[in-house]
Amino acid sequence: MAEVATFAMSDQLLVVIDPVARRTDGESVRIAKDVLSAGAATKVCLPDDPEEFARALTRRGSRRPVVVGDDRALTRAVALLHRQRELAECLLSVVPVGAALSLAESLGVPTGAVAAARAVLDGVERRLDLLVDDSDGVVLGGLRIPPIRDPAAPDGASAVGTGAGRPWLRTCQSLVRTLVPARGDSPPASGPSRLRVEVDGTTLVDLDQPVETVSVAPGVDGVAEVEVRPLSVGAEASPLLAAGRTVTVSGAHFRYRADTAVSGPVRRRTWTVGEGALRLVLPGR
């Protein structure tokens, strides 16, 4: 994550308020609007559905967009800008409001409405790595195969490992709550998989070794961090770790959860690091 520069506070803001945020926490939305309006010239947009949300971002003009909403609203905005090939030119801000805020928090965005709105006004631009897959999808925080829940986890999330001594893995763990599907959207239960995982063209695990989980997350310095947990019989098998710019998973049909959504089934998927591809306003340090 690289700090680039502060931005002109004379910038005009386009505040796009996700409808889910308005329904779930109208008070936080009102607070965010008040703080932003007091500190900058703002145009507030209240879309009623994802299509209107997309149109508002597309028609932002020279205004700096501010998304008020949960992790799904954030990932929707980034995916839209990426598909339009405007992500590199767009300085994005977010005020997290809603039930699912783990992804925004893991990226460094304050989760309180006042603190987040002040960061929009007084923060700095930072460039963050993300993952881009071969179907033009983007991943901000991390992905996991298979996308299952572990009932033993405190919030129903699946464990990714202890993360001791590995900051990127602790970040992955902080994203686990975003890996938990919403009610009614649970992916099918999964057992061990036979997958080939290649990092920068080198095979980390092949089809002859069943695996329990594969986790991939953007690291630092333009690389992705990969953890593969082989199926253990008796004593727990040590995880296989690697880092690289390109990660390819292939084999039997598999589903994966990336940020807030489950995708698949697919037989092959490649993720490539987009170094510094996300321009996000975060608190200055």
C-alpha positions as CSV (number, residue, x, y, z in Angstrom):
1,M,0.0,0.0,0.0
2,A,1.5,3.3,-1.1
3,E,0.6,6.7,0.1
4,V,0.4,9.0,-2.9
5,A,-0.6,12.5,-2.0
6,T,-3.3,14.6,-0.4
7,F,-5.9,16.0,-2.8
8,A,-7.5,19.4,-3.3
9,M,-10.2,20.0,-0.8
10,S,-11.9,22.2,-3.4
11,D,-13.0,19.0,-5.1
12,Q,-16.7,18.5,-5.4
13,L,-18.1,15.3,-4.1
14,L,-20.7,13.0,-5.6
15,V,-22.2,11.1,-2.6
16,V,-23.9,7.9,-3.7
17,I,-25.9,6.4,-0.9
18,D,-26.7,2.7,-1.4
19,P,-30.4,1.8,-0.8
20,V,-29.5,-1.0,1.7
21,A,-27.6,1.6,3.8
22,R,-30.6,3.8,3.9
23,R,-32.9,1.0,5.0
24,T,-30.5,-0.6,7.6
25,D,-29.0,2.5,9.3
26,G,-30.6,5.8,8.3
27,E,-29.1,7.6,11.2
28,S,-25.5,6.8,10.2
29,V,-26.4,7.9,6.6
30,R,-27.8,11.2,7.9
31,I,-24.6,11.8,10.0
32,A,-22.3,11.1,7.0
33,K,-24.3,13.5,4.8
34,D,-24.1,16.2,7.4
35,V,-20.4,15.9,7.9
36,L,-19.6,15.7,4.2
37,S,-22.0,18.6,3.3
38,A,-20.4,20.8,6.0
39,G,-16.9,20.2,4.6
40,A,-17.3,20.2,0.8
41,A,-19.6,21.0,-2.0
42,T,-21.7,17.8,-2.4
43,K,-24.2,16.4,-4.7
44,V,-26.2,13.6,-3.1
45,C,-27.6,10.7,-5.2
46,L,-30.1,8.3,-3.8
47,P,-30.3,5.3,-6.2
48,D,-33.1,2.8,-5.7
49,D,-31.4,-0.2,-7.3
50,P,-28.0,-1.4,-8.6
51,E,-28.8,0.0,-12.1
52,E,-29.4,3.5,-10.8
53,F,-26.3,3.1,-8.6
54,A,-24.2,2.3,-11.7
55,R,-25.7,5.2,-13.7
56,A,-24.8,7.6,-10.9
57,L,-21.2,6.6,-10.8
58,T,-21.0,6.6,-14.6
59,R,-22.3,10.2,-14.8
60,R,-20.1,11.6,-12.0
61,G,-18.3,13.9,-14.3
62,S,-15.5,15.7,-12.4
63,R,-17.0,15.1,-9.0
64,R,-15.1,12.8,-6.6
65,P,-17.3,9.8,-5.8
66,V,-18.1,8.8,-2.2
67,V,-19.9,5.5,-1.7
68,V,-22.0,5.3,1.4
69,G,-22.8,1.6,2.0
70,D,-21.6,-1.8,3.0
71,D,-19.0,-4.1,1.6
72,R,-21.3,-5.1,-1.3
73,A,-21.7,-1.5,-2.3
74,L,-18.0,-1.0,-2.2
75,T,-17.2,-4.1,-4.3
76,R,-20.0,-3.2,-6.8
77,A,-18.5,0.3,-7.3
78,V,-15.0,-1.0,-7.8
79,A,-16.2,-3.7,-10.2
80,L,-18.1,-1.2,-12.2
81,L,-15.2,1.2,-12.5
82,H,-12.9,-1.7,-13.5
83,R,-15.3,-2.9,-16.2
84,Q,-15.5,0.7,-17.6
85,R,-11.6,0.9,-17.5
86,E,-11.9,4.0,-15.3
87,L,-10.5,2.6,-12.0
88,A,-7.1,4.0,-12.6
89,E,-8.5,7.5,-13.1
90,C,-11.0,7.5,-10.2
91,L,-10.2,8.4,-6.7
92,L,-12.7,6.6,-4.6
93,S,-14.0,7.2,-1.1
94,V,-16.3,5.1,1.1
95,V,-18.3,5.6,4.2
96,P,-19.1,2.1,5.5
97,V,-22.8,1.8,6.6
98,G,-24.6,-1.5,7.0
99,A,-24.2,-4.9,8.5
100,A,-21.2,-6.2,6.5
101,L,-18.2,-3.8,7.0
102,S,-15.2,-6.2,7.4
103,L,-13.8,-5.7,4.0
104,A,-13.8,-1.9,4.2
105,E,-12.3,-2.1,7.7
106,S,-9.5,-4.5,6.5
107,L,-8.6,-1.9,3.8
108,G,-8.1,0.7,6.4
109,V,-11.4,2.6,6.2
110,P,-12.9,3.7,9.6
111,T,-16.2,2.0,10.3
112,G,-17.7,4.9,12.3
113,A,-19.8,7.3,10.2
114,V,-18.2,10.5,11.6
115,A,-14.6,9.2,11.3
116,A,-15.1,7.8,7.8
117,A,-16.7,11.0,6.6
118,R,-13.9,13.1,8.0
119,A,-11.4,10.8,6.3
120,V,-13.1,11.5,3.0
121,L,-12.5,15.3,3.6
122,D,-9.1,15.2,5.3
123,G,-7.5,11.9,4.3
124,V,-4.9,11.0,1.7
125,E,-4.9,8.9,-1.4
126,R,-3.4,5.5,-1.1
127,R,-2.9,2.9,-3.9
128,L,-3.9,-0.6,-3.0
129,D,-3.2,-3.9,-4.8
130,L,-6.1,-6.0,-5.9
131,L,-6.6,-9.2,-7.9
132,V,-8.1,-9.3,-11.4
133,D,-9.3,-12.7,-12.8
134,D,-9.5,-13.9,-16.4
135,S,-13.2,-13.2,-16.5
136,D,-12.6,-9.5,-15.7
137,G,-13.7,-9.9,-12.1
138,V,-11.9,-8.1,-9.2
139,V,-11.0,-9.1,-5.7
140,L,-10.2,-6.5,-3.1
141,G,-9.6,-8.5,0.0
142,G,-9.2,-12.2,-0.6
143,L,-10.7,-15.4,-2.0
144,R,-11.2,-18.9,-0.7
145,I,-11.9,-22.3,-2.1
146,P,-14.2,-23.9,-1.0
147,P,-16.6,-21.2,0.2
148,I,-17.8,-22.9,3.3
149,R,-18.8,-21.9,6.8
150,D,-17.3,-23.5,9.9
151,P,-20.1,-23.8,12.6
152,A,-17.3,-23.9,15.3
153,A,-16.2,-20.4,14.4
154,P,-17.6,-17.6,16.7
155,D,-19.6,-15.9,13.9
156,G,-20.1,-18.9,11.6
157,A,-17.0,-18.1,9.5
158,S,-14.5,-20.6,8.3
159,A,-11.0,-20.4,9.7
160,V,-8.0,-19.5,7.5
161,G,-5.2,-20.3,10.0
162,T,-3.5,-18.7,12.9
163,G,-1.7,-16.0,10.9
164,A,1.1,-15.8,13.5
165,G,4.0,-13.9,12.0
166,R,2.1,-13.4,8.7
167,P,0.4,-10.0,8.5
168,W,-1.2,-10.8,5.2
169,L,-2.8,-13.9,6.7
170,R,-4.2,-11.9,9.6
171,T,-5.7,-9.6,7.0
172,C,-7.3,-12.7,5.4
173,Q,-8.7,-13.7,8.8
174,S,-10.2,-10.2,9.3
175,L,-12.0,-10.8,6.0
176,V,-13.5,-14.1,7.0
177,R,-16.7,-12.4,8.0
178,T,-17.1,-11.1,4.5
179,L,-16.6,-14.7,3.3
180,V,-19.8,-15.8,5.1
181,P,-22.7,-15.9,2.7
182,A,-25.9,-14.2,3.5
183,R,-28.9,-16.2,4.6
184,G,-30.5,-18.0,1.7
185,D,-27.3,-17.6,-0.3
186,S,-25.3,-20.5,1.1
187,P,-23.1,-22.4,-1.3
188,P,-23.3,-26.1,-1.4
189,A,-21.3,-28.1,1.2
190,S,-17.9,-29.1,-0.1
191,G,-15.4,-31.8,0.8
192,P,-11.8,-32.2,-0.1
193,S,-10.9,-31.1,-3.6
194,R,-8.3,-32.2,-6.1
195,L,-6.9,-29.0,-7.6
196,R,-3.7,-27.8,-9.3
197,V,-2.5,-24.5,-7.8
198,E,0.2,-22.7,-9.8
199,V,2.0,-19.6,-8.7
200,D,3.9,-17.7,-11.4
201,G,3.8,-20.9,-13.5
202,T,5.3,-23.1,-10.7
203,T,3.0,-25.9,-9.3
204,L,2.4,-25.5,-5.6
205,V,0.1,-28.5,-5.3
206,D,-1.1,-30.9,-8.0
207,L,-4.1,-33.1,-8.6
208,D,-2.7,-36.1,-6.8
209,Q,-2.9,-34.2,-3.4
210,P,-6.4,-33.6,-2.1
211,V,-6.7,-30.1,-0.5
212,E,-9.1,-28.8,2.2
213,T,-8.8,-25.1,1.4
214,V,-7.0,-22.6,-0.9
215,S,-6.8,-19.0,0.1
216,V,-5.4,-16.1,-2.0
217,A,-5.1,-12.5,-0.9
218,P,-3.4,-9.4,-2.3
219,G,-0.1,-8.9,-0.3
220,V,2.3,-6.0,-0.7
221,D,4.7,-5.0,-3.4
222,G,2.6,-6.3,-6.2
223,V,2.3,-10.0,-5.2
224,A,-0.5,-12.3,-4.0
225,E,-0.1,-14.4,-0.9
226,V,-1.3,-18.0,-1.3
227,E,-2.0,-20.6,1.3
228,V,-3.0,-24.2,0.4
229,R,-4.0,-26.6,3.2
230,P,-3.6,-30.2,2.1
231,L,-6.0,-32.8,3.4
232,S,-4.6,-34.1,6.7
233,V,-4.9,-37.7,7.9
234,G,-4.1,-37.9,11.6
235,A,-1.7,-35.1,12.4
236,E,-2.5,-31.7,10.8
237,A,-0.7,-31.1,7.6
238,S,1.5,-28.0,7.3
239,P,0.1,-25.4,5.0
240,L,1.8,-24.7,1.7
241,L,2.7,-21.0,1.3
242,A,3.8,-19.1,-1.8
243,A,3.8,-15.6,-3.2
244,G,3.6,-14.4,-6.8
245,R,2.0,-12.1,-9.3
246,T,-0.2,-14.7,-11.0
247,V,-2.2,-17.6,-9.4
248,T,-4.0,-20.3,-11.4
249,V,-6.3,-22.9,-10.0
250,S,-7.6,-25.7,-12.1
251,G,-9.0,-29.2,-11.8
252,A,-12.5,-30.4,-10.9
253,H,-15.3,-27.9,-11.0
254,F,-15.0,-25.6,-8.0
255,R,-16.7,-22.6,-6.5
256,Y,-14.9,-19.8,-4.7
257,R,-15.9,-16.9,-2.5
258,A,-14.2,-13.6,-3.5
259,D,-15.0,-10.7,-1.1
260,T,-18.8,-10.7,-0.9
261,A,-19.8,-13.1,-3.7
262,V,-19.7,-16.8,-4.5
263,S,-18.7,-17.6,-8.1
264,G,-18.5,-20.7,-10.2
265,P,-18.5,-23.6,-10.8
266,V,-15.4,-23.3,-13.0
267,R,-12.7,-25.7,-14.0
268,R,-9.9,-23.1,-14.2
269,R,-9.4,-19.5,-13.0
270,T,-6.4,-17.2,-13.1
271,W,-5.9,-14.2,-10.8
272,T,-3.3,-11.5,-11.6
273,V,-2.2,-8.8,-9.2
274,G,-3.2,-5.3,-10.2
275,E,-0.5,-3.4,-8.4
276,G,-1.7,-0.1,-7.0
277,A,-4.9,-0.4,-9.1
278,L,-7.3,0.8,-6.4
279,R,-7.0,4.5,-5.5
280,L,-8.7,4.8,-2.1
281,V,-9.0,7.8,0.3
282,L,-7.9,6.7,3.7
283,P,-7.0,8.5,7.0
284,G,-3.6,10.2,7.0
285,R,-1.0,8.8,9.3
